[in-house]
Amino acid sequence: MDRRKFLYSIGTGALTIVSLSSLNKKSEFEKLTILHTNDTHSHIDPFPANDRKYANKGGVNRRKALIDAIRTKEKHVILLDAGDIFQGTPYFNMYGGELEFKVMSAMGYDAATIGNHDFDGGIDGFNRVLPYANFPFICSNYDFSDTILNQKTIPFKIIRKGKLKIGIFGIGVELDGLVSKSLYKNTQYLSPIEKAQKYADILKEDYKCNLVICLSHLGYHPKLNDMCDTVLAKETNNIDLIIGGHTHTFLDKPEMHKNKVGKAVLINQVGWAGLMLGRVDFYFDKHGDPDLWASMTLPSNQVVG
C-alpha cells in the first residue's frame, strides 16, 4: 500500500493522469475498475424538473447506461452498493423494495450490504423481496441466526477477475436508536472493529486476496455514536478500500487514511439518491500487488467517451 500513488479526476468523464511516469507502461498492469453507489433510497426516476437542488438529475436508466458504457470499455468491472437501498419515494411504499432489487439486478450489481433503512419494511419485508435480488447481501457484523434471515446473507465474498482475487465484507451501523426493534427483531449487532479485522485477515492472509474491500454503512463521520469509516480505517489493518454510506457524504475525491500499522486505506462515498456513481481504478503489478490507483466521481448522466 505504501507504494501506491493516488490520482483523481472529479466529474470529468475521463480519467486524468497526473505526473505518473510509470503509467506510460500501464499495459504491463492488470486493471480493476470498481463502481459503487450508496443510499440510493428508492430513487428510480430522475428528480423532477422543479426540484430546487437536483432538477432532472439521477435516475436508474441513466445510471445503467453509464455502467454499461464503462463495462464496454473496461475488462474487469465490479459493481457494489453500501446500503440504504430502500425508503425515500412512493416506489418503496407501493412495492416494498421489490422494484429496487429488480432494477439493481438488471444493472448487474455484484454485491451489497444492508443499511438501517433497509429494515424499514421490517426484517420480514426484506426477506419477502430478497428473491428479487440476484446478488448477495454481505453482512459481517449482523448476526441473523435467530431471525428469518438466518443463512440468507453471507459474511464475505471473493470475486475473481482474471488473475485477481477481490475480497469483500460488509459492516452495518448499530440499529438500536435508529430502527425500531420490532423491525429488526432478534438481529444481533456485533463489534464493527472486531468483525472487520476478522474478515480482512481471512481475506488477505488465508485467501490471499489481491484487494480487500469493506462495504460500510457506518457513515463517514459519527452520527449517533463514535463509530465511523475513519475510525474503522484507523483501528484495523488489511483493508484496502472502504466504500461508505449512511451519512450521504459527497466526497469530492476518495480520502486516504492510515491504518493501525501505518499503511494507506482509501475511503469513498458518493452522496445519495443515485446522483453520482463512484469509480476507483486499481492497477496491479506483475506480482498482483496494487501499485497505482485512480478515481473519479461521475454524475449519473455522465457520458463515457
C-alpha positions in Angstrom: 0.0 0.0 0.0 2.8 2.5 0.7 4.0 2.2 -2.9 0.7 3.3 -4.3 0.2 6.7 -5.8 -3.2 8.4 -5.8 -4.7 10.1 -8.8 -8.0 11.7 -9.2 -10.4 13.3 -11.6 -13.8 14.7 -10.5 -16.9 14.6 -12.7 -15.0 14.9 -16.0 -15.9 11.6 -17.5 -12.3 10.9 -18.4 -9.5 9.7 -16.1 -6.8 12.3 -15.7 -3.3 11.0 -15.3 -1.2 13.3 -13.1 2.6 13.2 -13.3 2.9 9.5 -13.0 5.5 8.3 -15.5 5.1 4.6 -14.6 1.6 4.7 -16.2 3.3 5.2 -19.6 3.8 1.4 -19.2 0.3 0.8 -17.8 -0.2 -2.0 -20.4 2.1 -4.0 -18.1 -0.5 -3.7 -15.3 -3.7 -5.6 -14.6 -6.5 -3.1 -14.2 -9.6 -3.4 -12.0 -12.5 -1.0 -12.1 -14.7 -0.7 -9.0 -18.0 1.1 -9.5 -20.2 1.9 -6.4 -23.3 3.6 -5.0 -24.8 4.2 -1.6 -28.0 5.5 -0.1 -30.0 5.3 -3.3 -33.2 5.4 -1.3 -35.7 4.1 -3.8 -34.9 6.9 -6.4 -35.9 5.1 -9.5 -36.8 8.2 -11.6 -34.7 11.4 -12.0 -35.5 14.3 -9.7 -38.4 16.4 -11.1 -37.7 19.4 -13.2 -38.9 21.7 -10.4 -36.6 20.3 -7.8 -34.6 23.2 -6.3 -31.3 21.4 -6.0 -31.2 18.3 -8.2 -33.6 19.1 -11.1 -33.6 16.4 -13.7 -30.6 14.6 -12.2 -30.2 10.9 -11.3 -32.5 8.0 -12.3 -31.7 4.3 -12.8 -31.9 4.4 -16.6 -29.1 6.9 -16.8 -27.1 5.0 -14.2 -27.5 1.8 -16.1 -26.4 3.5 -19.4 -23.3 4.8 -17.7 -22.4 1.4 -16.1 -23.0 -0.4 -19.4 -20.7 2.1 -21.2 -17.9 1.6 -18.7 -18.3 -2.2 -18.9 -17.9 -2.0 -22.7 -14.6 -0.1 -22.3 -13.1 -2.0 -19.3 -12.3 -5.7 -19.0 -12.6 -6.2 -15.2 -15.5 -4.3 -13.5 -17.2 -4.8 -10.1 -20.4 -3.0 -9.1 -21.2 -2.6 -5.4 -23.6 -0.9 -3.1 -23.2 0.2 0.5 -26.7 0.1 1.7 -29.9 2.1 2.3 -31.5 0.9 -0.9 -35.0 1.4 0.5 -37.1 4.3 1.6 -37.4 7.7 0.1 -40.0 7.6 -2.7 -43.5 6.2 -3.2 -42.0 3.2 -5.1 -40.9 1.7 -1.7 -44.3 2.4 -0.1 -46.0 0.7 -3.0 -43.7 -2.3 -3.8 -41.8 -2.7 -0.5 -38.3 -3.0 -2.2 -39.2 -5.4 -5.0 -38.7 -2.8 -7.7 -35.4 -1.6 -6.2 -34.0 -5.1 -6.2 -35.2 -5.8 -9.8 -33.5 -2.7 -11.2 -30.3 -3.4 -9.3 -30.3 -6.9 -10.7 -30.8 -5.6 -14.2 -27.8 -3.3 -13.7 -25.7 -6.3 -12.7 -24.7 -5.4 -9.1 -22.2 -7.9 -7.8 -22.9 -7.4 -4.1 -24.4 -5.0 -1.5 -24.6 -4.6 2.3 -27.7 -3.8 4.4 -28.3 -0.2 5.7 -30.6 0.8 8.5 -33.4 1.9 6.2 -33.4 -1.5 4.5 -35.2 -2.6 7.7 -38.0 -0.1 7.2 -40.3 -2.7 5.9 -39.3 -5.0 8.7 -37.0 -7.9 8.5 -39.9 -10.0 7.2 -40.5 -7.4 4.5 -36.8 -7.6 3.5 -37.0 -11.3 3.4 -40.1 -11.2 1.2 -38.5 -9.2 -1.6 -35.0 -10.8 -1.2 -35.6 -13.3 -4.0 -35.8 -10.4 -6.5 -32.1 -9.6 -5.8 -29.8 -11.8 -7.9 -26.8 -10.5 -6.0 -25.7 -11.4 -2.4 -26.0 -9.2 0.7 -22.8 -9.3 2.6 -23.3 -8.7 6.4 -20.3 -9.4 8.6 -21.3 -7.8 11.9 -25.1 -8.6 12.0 -25.9 -12.0 13.5 -29.2 -13.1 11.9 -29.1 -16.6 13.3 -32.3 -16.1 15.4 -34.2 -14.3 12.6 -35.9 -15.1 9.3 -32.7 -14.0 7.5 -30.6 -16.8 9.0 -28.2 -18.1 6.3 -29.7 -15.7 3.7 -26.8 -13.3 3.9 -23.1 -14.0 3.7 -20.2 -12.7 5.8 -17.8 -12.2 2.9 -17.4 -12.9 -0.8 -14.5 -13.4 -3.1 -14.8 -12.2 -6.7 -12.3 -13.3 -9.3 -11.4 -11.0 -12.2 -8.8 -12.5 -14.5 -5.9 -13.5 -12.2 -7.1 -11.2 -9.4 -9.0 -12.2 -6.3 -11.1 -9.4 -4.7 -12.3 -10.0 -1.2 -15.4 -8.1 0.1 -17.0 -8.0 3.5 -19.8 -5.7 4.9 -20.2 -3.7 8.1 -23.5 -2.3 9.3 -24.4 0.5 11.7 -25.8 -0.1 15.2 -29.5 -0.4 14.8 -30.5 0.4 18.4 -31.7 4.0 18.3 -32.0 4.1 14.5 -34.5 1.3 13.9 -37.4 0.0 16.0 -36.6 -3.4 17.4 -40.0 -4.5 16.2 -38.5 -4.2 12.7 -35.1 -5.8 13.1 -36.3 -8.2 15.8 -33.5 -10.5 17.1 -30.8 -9.3 14.9 -27.6 -9.0 17.0 -25.2 -6.2 16.4 -21.5 -7.3 16.7 -18.4 -5.1 17.1 -17.5 -3.5 13.7 -13.8 -3.4 14.6 -13.6 -7.0 15.6 -15.6 -8.3 12.7 -13.8 -6.1 10.2 -10.4 -7.3 11.4 -11.5 -10.9 11.4 -12.7 -10.9 7.8 -10.0 -8.6 6.5 -7.4 -11.1 7.9 -9.3 -14.1 6.5 -9.5 -12.5 3.0 -5.9 -11.1 2.9 -4.0 -13.8 4.8 -6.0 -17.0 4.3 -7.4 -16.5 0.8 -4.5 -14.3 -0.4 -6.8 -11.7 -2.0 -5.1 -9.0 -4.0 -7.5 -6.4 -2.8 -9.8 -6.3 0.3 -12.9 -4.0 0.2 -15.2 -3.2 3.1 -18.8 -2.2 2.2 -19.6 0.0 5.2 -22.9 1.6 6.4 -21.3 3.2 9.4 -21.1 6.7 8.0 -18.1 8.9 7.0 -18.3 10.8 10.3 -20.0 9.8 13.6 -23.8 10.2 13.7 -25.2 8.7 16.8 -22.0 7.1 18.2 -18.3 7.4 17.7 -18.0 4.6 15.2 -17.5 5.7 11.5 -15.4 4.8 8.5 -12.4 6.9 9.5 -12.3 5.1 12.9 -12.7 1.7 11.2 -9.7 2.5 8.9 -7.6 3.7 11.8 -8.2 0.8 14.1 -7.9 -2.1 11.6 -5.4 -3.4 9.0 -5.6 -5.4 5.8 -8.4 -3.3 4.4 -7.5 -1.5 1.1 -10.8 0.3 0.3 -13.8 1.3 2.4 -16.9 2.1 0.3 -19.1 4.0 2.6 -22.7 5.0 3.1 -25.2 6.3 5.7 -24.2 9.9 6.1 -25.0 10.9 2.4 -21.5 12.4 2.2 -20.5 13.8 -1.3 -16.7 13.3 -1.2 -15.0 15.3 -3.9 -12.5 12.6 -4.1 -11.6 9.5 -2.0 -9.7 10.2 1.1 -6.5 8.4 2.3 -6.2 7.4 5.9 -3.6 5.4 7.8 -4.5 2.1 9.3 -3.2 0.8 12.6 0.1 -0.3 11.1 0.6 2.9 9.1 -0.5 1.8 5.7 -2.9 3.6 3.5 -6.6 3.0 3.4 -8.9 4.6 0.7 -12.4 5.8 1.8 -15.0 6.9 -0.6 -18.7 7.8 -0.5 -20.9 9.3 -3.2 -23.7 11.1 -1.6 -27.2 9.7 -2.0 -30.2 9.1 -4.4 -28.0 7.7 -7.2 -26.9 11.2 -8.2 -23.3 10.0 -8.5 -21.5 6.8 -9.5 -18.2 6.2 -7.7 -15.3 4.8 -9.6 -12.0 3.6 -8.4 -9.4 2.0 -10.8 -6.6 -0.1 -9.4 -3.6 -1.1 -11.4 -1.9 -4.3 -10.2 1.8 -5.1 -10.9 3.1 -8.5 -12.2 3.1 -9.8 -8.6 -0.6 -9.0 -8.1 0.1 -6.0 -5.8 -1.9 -2.8 -6.3 0.7 -0.3 -7.2 -1.4 2.5 -8.6 -4.9 3.8 -8.1 -7.1 6.4 -9.8 -10.5 7.6 -9.0 -13.4 9.6 -10.4 -16.9 10.6 -9.4 -19.3 10.5 -12.2 -22.7 12.3 -12.4 -25.3 9.6 -13.2 -26.0 11.3 -16.5 -22.3 11.4 -17.5 -21.4 10.2 -20.9 -18.3 8.0 -21.2 -16.5 8.7 -24.4 
